[in-house]
Amino acid sequence: MNYQKIWLSIVCSIFLLTARAQVLPAAEVSVAIDRMAALLKDHYVYPEKGVAIADHLRTIYKSGKLAPANSWKALAEMATKQLKDVSRDGHLYVRYDTATSRNLLRQQNAAGKHPEGNTIAEEGPDPFFYGAAAAEHNYGFESVRISKDNIGYLHLSEINISRKSLPVLYATMNFVANTRALVIDLRNNGGGGSDTGAVLESFFLPEKTPLITFSNRTGKQFTDSTVSWLKEKRYDRPVFILISNKTASAAEAFTFSMKKTGRAIVIGQPSAGAANMNAWYPVNEHIYISISEMAPVWHGTTDTWEQKGIQPDYTATTEQEINAFIQKKIGKPTSK
């Protein structure tokens, strides 16, 4: 028996099986590209730009630039790079996440479609706010402490304000209520949102204070304002917000509002510049696409942080610089 030939045959078979496993079905990829292009044309906040981005995606697919993708994860990463390069939009991306994609497909199928063909969004709890992971991450409230000289420090890893997280927010603000100043660390906060209005901002600003105006692709607008129903004690001491190039989206929106109203001093490095509000759409059971659907500006102006980021009032890179600046601003505690 020729064992060398048998071994060679086995190796070749394994190689062929591996190669096949690493090649995405061309027909499925084509359908996915068409699906993403159609969603961009139908939903992107700026219609003309949405068409241009969709056309670009189809062009790079036809040119073979996405051909090296040997998995849905690789395709998502390559498509994201292309989309970001042409759009400069931090909220435009493709993600490989089978669980999320299948859940989005279930929601879409359960909701049905409008006669015009647009998907009806399913009513129900948003898993970002009300899912198990939200509670497991303590709704982004990573840590809170008070220093020996009575300065409060709050580290938020995400913005996750909902009816479910309000007790955590209330307890946190009650804990720091008597501090001389509050430092809110958003340096690694990629965003999130609130489904109960601008509650976080409402702890620092008067009720019904107009903040950010959002516009959709049809020109319809709404302006977010501080809430009138908050009964908790407002915080009226100095506020400092720490940001970096990883501070994005809802974390930027909070910082933007606090800075524009003069309520906080911003310290650190320029933020990410991801302002637009996005929504997720399933492409197939493996990947979904995030598309910007609304654009924010400061109310009554055209001022936004999209692409350019929020510029700090004081640039700092080290903890020593940050602490020295804060101490200089608020001075030493009053001796007893």
N, C-alpha and C positions, 0 to 999 in steps of 0.2 A: 504494500500500500504506500502510495506516495504522500507522506504526511506534509511535505512542503507545499504541495499543490492544494491539499485540503486546507491547510492553515492560511494560505494566500487567498483562497476562495472565501473563507470566513471573514478575513480582514476586509476584503473588498465589499462583502455584503454589509458589514457593519458601517463602512464608509458611505456606501450608497444610502443606507437607511438614515444615517445621520444627516447627510446632505439633503435628503428629501424632507427631513423633519425641520431643517433650517430654512426652507423656502416657503414663503407665504403664497397661497393660491392667488395667481394673477387676477382671476375674475373677482375674487373677494376684495382684493386691494383696490381694484378699479371701482367697484361699487362703493367702498369706503371713501375714496377720494371724491366721487360724485356727490355722495351724501354730505360730506363736509363743505364742499363748494356750495351746494344748494342751501345749507343752513346759514352760511356766511352771507349769501345774497339776501336771504329772507329776514335775518335777525340782527346783523351788525348795526351798531348805533348810527354810523354814517353810511347811508345806502351806497353812494358812489364808491366809497373806499371799500365797502364790503364786496362789491362786484370786482374791483381791482384785485383784492386779496384772493378771492375765489379763482379768478382767472390765473393768477400767479401760481396758485397751488396746482391747478390742472396742468399748467405749462411745465413746471418742474417735474411733475409726475411723468408727463409724456417724454421729457428729455432724458429720463432714466436716473435722475439724481436721487430718487428714493429707492431705486432697485436694490442697493446693498442691504436694505432692511430685511433681516431674516427672521423677524418675530414681530408681533404686534407692539411689543414694548419698544423695539428699535424703530419701528415705523412712527410711533407716537413721538419719540424723541427727535427724530429727523424732521418730521412735519412741524413740530413745535419750533425748532430752530428756524426753519424757512418762514413760518408765519410771523415770528417775532422780528426777523430781519427785515421783512417787507412792511410790517405794520407799526413797529416800535410800540406795541401795545402789550403791557405787562399782564393783562387779563386774557390774552388770546393764546391758547395752548391746547395741546392734545395730550390726554393721559391714558396710560394703560392701567386699567383697574377693573378686573372682571366683575367683582362684586358690585361696585358702584354702577358699572355699565348695565349689568343685568337688572339692577334695581330701577334705573332710569327707564329701561325698556318696559319693565312691568308697569311702572307708573304711566307711561305713554299708552300702552295697550289698554290699561284699565280706564284711562280717561277718554280714549277715542279721539276723534278728530273733528274739527269744524268742517262744514260743507266746503269751505274754501281750501281745505287741505292742511290748515295750520293745526299743530298739535295743541290740545287743551291741557294746560298744566293741572296735574292732579292736586286736589285739595287734601290737606292732611299735614301732620307734624313734619317739619323739616328735620332730618336726622342730624344736621350740623348742630342745631340748637337742642333737640330733644332726644337724640340717640344716646346709646350707652357710652360711647366714646366721649361725649361732651362732659358727662358727669365724672368719668374716669380721669379726665384731664382737669377737673375742678373748674371747668368753664374758662380756662385760660388764666385763672388767678393762681399763679405759680408760687408766689411768696409775698408776704407782707410783714414788715417789722418796723420798730421804732428805735432810733439810735439813742445813745446816752444823752446827747444834747437835744433830744426831743424833735427829731426830724423823721417824718414818715417815709418809708420806702415801699413802693408797690411795683412788683414785677408781673406784667401781663404778657403771656406767651401768645395769646390770641384775643380778639375781641369777640366775645360770645355772650351777648346780653339778650335774655329771654325771660319769659314768665318763670321759667324753672330756675334760672340763675340769679334772679333778683335777690333772694335771701343772702346769697354769697356776696353780692355787691353791697347790700345794706350792711352786712356784718363787717365787711372790709372798711367801708367808709366810717362806720361807727368806731372801729378800732383806732383809726388815725384822726378822729375828729378833733382832738385837743393838741395836735402837734403844731410846731411853729411853722412848718413848711412841709410840702408833700412832693416827693420825687417819684414820677411814674416812668418806669423803665420799659420802653417799647423797642429796644434796639434789635431784637430778633423776632419781632411780632409781624407776621405776614398778613394779618388782617382778620377778616371774619365778618361780623355785622351785628345788627340788633333787629329783632322782630317786635320790639316794643317802643320804637322811637329813640330819640337822642337822650336816653336816660343818663348815660355816663356824663355827658356834657352838662346835664341838668343839675348835677351836684356842684357845679362851679359857676354857673351862669343863671341870670334871672329867667323865670319861666316865660315861655313864648318868645324867646330870642331867636330870630331867624338866622339860619346857618347856611347850609349848602343847597343850591338849586340843582335838580337833576332833570335832564332832557332826554327823551327817547328819539327814535329815528323819525317819528312823525312830527316832532316839535312839541309834543305834549310835555308839560313841566310840572314839577311839584317841589316845594321848598321844605326842607327838614327844619324843625324848630325844637327848642327845648320843651319838655313836657310840662303841663300844668298840674298833673295829678300827683307829682312826687311829694310825699309828706315828710320824708326824712330830712334831717338837718343838712343844710348846704355847707360846703367847705369854703371858708372865706380867707384862708391864709395863702401865702405865696405858693405857686405851683411851678415845678420844673419838669419838663418832659425830655427824656433821653431818646435819641433816634440814631439810626445808622442806615447804611444802604440796604439793609434787610428789613427795614420798616416799610410796610406796604399797605395799600388798599384801605380797609377800615381803620387801621392804626394811623395811617396818614390822614384820613378824614378827621379823626378826633384831634390829632395834632394841628392840622390846618385850621380847624374851628377855634381851638384854644389860642392859637397864635394870632389869627385875624382879629379876634375880639380883645386881644391884649391880656388875656387871662393867664397865660403861661409863658414862661421863658423856655425856649427850645435849645437844647444842648446836644452836641455830638457832630455827626457827619450828615451830608445831604441824604434824604430818603430815596426810596426806589423809584418813585414817579409812576406808580400804578394806581390811577385814579378811577377809571371807568368801572361801573357796576356790571357784573357778568352773570351769566346763567349757563348751566351745563345741559348739553344735549347728547343723547346716545348716538353713536355712529354704528356700532354693532355690539355684540355681547362682550367684546374685549376692550374697546376704547370708547372714550367720549371726548367731546370738544367743548371748551369753554369759550363763550363769545360775549364780547362787551355789548351790552344792550342800552346802557344809559351813561351819559357823560355829565360829570359834576362841575359846577363853577360856584364861586362865592356869590351869594345872592346879590342881585343888582349889578353884577360885574361880569367880565369874561375871564376872571382870574381862576386858574386851576393849577394843580400840581402834576397833571398828566405829563409824562416823559421828562419833565425838568426836576421833579422832586421838590421837597420842602427844604429850604435852606435854614440851617440852625441860626439862632441869634448869637450863639457863642460856639465856635468850633473847638472841639476837644477830642482827644484820642485815648487818653488814659484816665483811670479812676482818680488819680491824684489831681489832674487838671480839673476834672468835673467837681470833685469835692471842694477844691480850693475856690472855685468860682462861686459855688453855692454858699459857702461860708462867708465869702466876701459880700454877697448880696444880702444875706439875712442877718449877719453879725452873730455875736455870741449870745447864748441864752441869758436872760435876766437872772441874776443871782438871787437866791432866797434869803 
